[in-house]
Amino acid sequence: RMYDTNYINEVDIDLGGIELTKKDIIQPNQIIFKREDKFFSFINPVDRETLYRDMQSWVLYDFHAGESDGRPDHNQFVEVIFPSPLPMEIIPSILTLNEENVMPDWSFQRIFISFIEETSSLEVLFLSVDGRNQAEAIVDKSDKYDMLLSYIQGDNDEDMDEYITIDQDGNPIYVPMEKVEAHRISLTTTMLEPEQLVNVLFTNPSLVSANVGEAYFTDGQRGMRLLENGLAIEYTNPLQSNYDRIHVNELISQSLINVNDHKGWMGTYYFESIDKTVNEIVYRMHYGGYPVFDYANISPIIQQWRNQDLYQYYRPLFILNNSLGQHAIELPSGQSVVDYLQNNANYQLDDVEAIQIGYHLDETAVEAHSVTLHPAWYIYYNGIWRKLDL
């Protein structure tokens, strides 16, 4: 494919997507309901997204922090699990507090909501990642109390699956007990033009030249390479060698502002992880409530920062659009995933950090205007998402 560098002008400085806030981009990947010694969650992950968006509007009163005894041991509670630890100082940006509070300086990954029967109110507990600290607040709305209780008591069981737990040092992983029905989905796609990214990422696009053979763009210092036949880009700004670690909350803010500045959110992305050693942040593409994975790792948006400067930026150039049709698929049960991992010499169950269903996108089969998403089981193992072929 030939690139006409005459196209590279300084007019189009956004990609035509939307702007997002921390409230939009930070979402739990599970909401679990505990009833006596059983656990349940939504069959359809979109229901989880809907409930969490409602939770974000609940006003939290009487916020206070202190030492913790670890996980609550009540007969019934709701557990909200995020994909990666988050600093407590992000709470006012993602939930609703009734007043300004000084946030403790530890991180959480799980929130527990328990029921205060006498007052029909909810106790919200943030547990630190090491289990030593906690913060609590109260939601004083009986209709929210009744709503969560109805899930616990089984009023919505036709929308729920029972889950089993794998205990990982007191941080259980939850997986569905029975087989799971999911859908293989074909979707239309549109493509961003690389020139649009040149205008966004280079301070002076008119100085950028394109190396046609390698599909590589450079202004002599910064470079942008096309990956996987133009399905993604890798941008590098090699100017910064020394850098400090950026605090997690700052890194999320900085990277959000950067992507918002060029309206770079096309489709659904949620925060997935941060590697503090290199100031790297990953936002995972989602569709229908499920994460999207691929072997070439072209579906996430990934940024690395050197102080205030964007050092590296990977992002897909394809955008998922409308469904062309879907086909029901039965996936093995969570129990059979656990059995498989226990009996497979390639894996140590203790090293599995997460197990979840996601969509596999075959990057070699992204046609001109369509793509198929295949549901599959994934594990997060030694810092990498791996697809399981059961």
Buried (B, 14 or more C-beta within 10 A) or exposed (E): EEBEBEBBEEEBEBBEBEBBEBBBBBBBBBBBBBBEEEBBBBBEBEBBBEBBEEBEEBBBBEBEBEEBEEBBEEEBBBBBBBBBBBBBBBBBBBBBBEEEBEBBEBBBBBBBBBBEEEEBBBBBBBBBBEBEBBBBBBBBBEEBBEBBBEBBEEEBEEEBBBBBBBEBEEBBBBBBBBBBEBBBBBBBBEBBBBBBBBBBBBEEBEEBEBEEEEBBBBBEEBBBBBBBEBBBBBBBBEEBEEBEEBBBBBBBBBBBEBBBEBBBBBBBBBBBBBEEEEBBBBBBBBBBBBBBBBEEBBBBBBBBBBEEEBBBBBBBBBBBBEBEEBEEBEBBBBBBBBEBBEEEEEBEBEEBBBBBBBBBBEBEEBEEEBBBBBBBBBBBBEEEBBBBEE
